[in-house]
C-alpha cells in the first residue's frame, strides 16, 4: 500500500513503530525497518550510553530515534549524539520542539512531531514539521485525553485548510490492519503502533509481564499519574500515562497526595516489584489496544499480518456479510 | 452503501442518529429516517407527555426511541407507552437492559443496546440483543472512558469469536463519511452520530447555543459530572457527561463537593443561564466531533453530505496523493 508517508520515508506499508522509552531498542527498531515499516529507538528520557548501544545493535539498518522532548531541554548534547548516527527520523513528543528544529533540519533529518491537542497540532504546523502525529488518549504511555477518532480528522482538516505539506499520522488504539485502514479513512497518511510492538519478541520487556498483560483487555487500562509519582518523574500536569491497572495503581489512583506522603516506602516496593515483574504492583505502559493483541510475535510477524490485512483492503462486504 | 445494518433496518446508509435526551425530537428523528438513516426520539429520562408529542410530530415516518435505561426502572409504564407507538427500534443505554427485553421482543421491536465497556458488551451479547453499540468516551453526553478506536474492534472480535448474530455499531467521535468509513474498517456494521445532529436545524437546541458551540473544537470539550450535579440528576458514579467547557464547568470541575455545598445558589444560576442560553455557564452536551461540524444544516443535508462521502468510498490515494 502506497501513501504519502510510504513515499516520504521509502516504506512498504504506512506504519511507524512508536519509540517507546526503555522498550524500543535497536533490535525492535531494526526489525520493523527491515520489514518495511519505520522503526524507532525509544530515546525517552535520554540515557546517552543506552541510546549509543541501541544504535550499535540496529547496525546498518536505518532507524530513527524518539525523545520525550523535555529530556532534550535537560541534556541538549543528546541531540548531537543522535544526529551523528544519521537517524532516519527524529520523533519528538510532549514539549515544544521549536528549539531543536534548526539543528535537526541542518542535519537533513526529517522531524516527526507527536501532539495530543489541536492547539499543539497547530503549533507543529506553524513550525512546518514533516509529519504531525495526532495521538489520542486511547494510546498507551504518556498522553492526554483527546480521542483518536475525532482528533485525527480535525487535524487533517486544518492541514487541508492551510494547504500545508505536513503529513499526518494517527496514534492511539491502533494495533492491526483495521486500525491502519481506519486511520487512512480518517484522513491520515499512516499510523503509529505502540502496544502491539510492546508485546513483540524484540521489545525490551520482561516476557512474564508480556504474558500476564496479554491476558487483559482495554477495560483493564487506565490513565494515571501514579507510576510517574512513584518513579519520581516530574511530568507536566496535563500529561498522564495509560497503564495496565494493578492493585498498586488502584490503591493510589486518586490519592496521589497519600502516595507522596509515603513515597520512600512505596518507591522501595515499586522497585522490588519491577525486579520481580510482580503484576500486582507493576503497571506496564500499554494502551487500550492491548485487547487486540493475542500473543507475542516477532516484529516481522506483526508487520506481515498487518500487510496481509491491508492487502485484503477495505471491503465493507467482508465485515458485514449478511448471515443467512 | 449496503451493510448488515442497512439490510436489517431497511436503511439506505449505515447511520443511526443518537437519541439525544431533550434534543432529538420527532422532527429530527423523522427527518433522519426520511433521508435513509435510522432516526430516534430521545426518550432520555422519560417524560411521558413529551415522548407522546414527539411521536405525534414524527407522524407516519417510522422512528425509534431511546431511553436512559434507569429511567425505565423508575417509570416502567413508559415502555408500554412507547411500544404502543410501534417504534422502529428501542435504543437502551446506561443500565442493564435485561428486565425489558422479553416485552420488547414480544412486541417485535428490535433492541439496540449501547455499552461503554467490553464487560458490558459481553453482557449485551449474552442477552442476544439485535445491535450492540460500542460507544467511546470521545462521544458527547454520558459515557465512560474507553476510546472508540480500540473498543470497536475488540467488541467485533468478541462477536466473531462467539459466532454471534448481533450487529455492531460504533459511536463516539463520528461526524462525517470519514468516521463512518473508519467505523466500518474497524469491523462495525454502521455508525451512531450524535453531535452533528445536535447541530442540525431540526434539533431542539437554542440556535444561539448552536452558533456559539460551533465556534469551538474538540479540545474545548471535557468529561465531567458538574452538569449532572447542578441539575440534581443522580447518575451512577462510573458515568460522566462530555460537554463544551464553560466558565461554570471550569470553576466546579474537580470541586464537586464545593458545588454540592453551594447547590441551591448555583442551581438558580444554572437555570437562569439555561433560560438565557448564557454560554459562560451553560455547557451543552457535545462530543469531540464538534471540531468537525462547521455550520448548522438540515438533517437531510447532513445525510446527503455523508452519503456523498460514502459514495466516493475509501480511496487512500485521495487522502494521500503525492504533492508534486
Interface residues (C-beta under 8 A of the other chain):
Chain A: X1 X2 X3 X4 X5 X7 X14 X117 X118 X119 X136 X137 X138 X145 X146 X147 X148 X149 X150 X151 X153 X154 X156 X157 X165 X172 X173 X174 X175 X176 X178 X179 X181 X182 X183 X184 X185 X186 X187 X188 X189 X217 X218 X219 X223 X287 X288 X289 X291 X292 X314 X316 X317 X319 X320 X321 X322 X323
Chain B: X1 X2 X3 X4 X5 X7 X14 X117 X118 X119 X136 X137 X138 X145 X146 X147 X148 X149 X150 X151 X153 X154 X156 X157 X165 X172 X173 X174 X175 X176 X178 X179 X181 X182 X183 X184 X185 X186 X187 X188 X189 X217 X218 X219 X223 X287 X288 X289 X291 X292 X314 X316 X317 X319 X320 X321 X322 X323
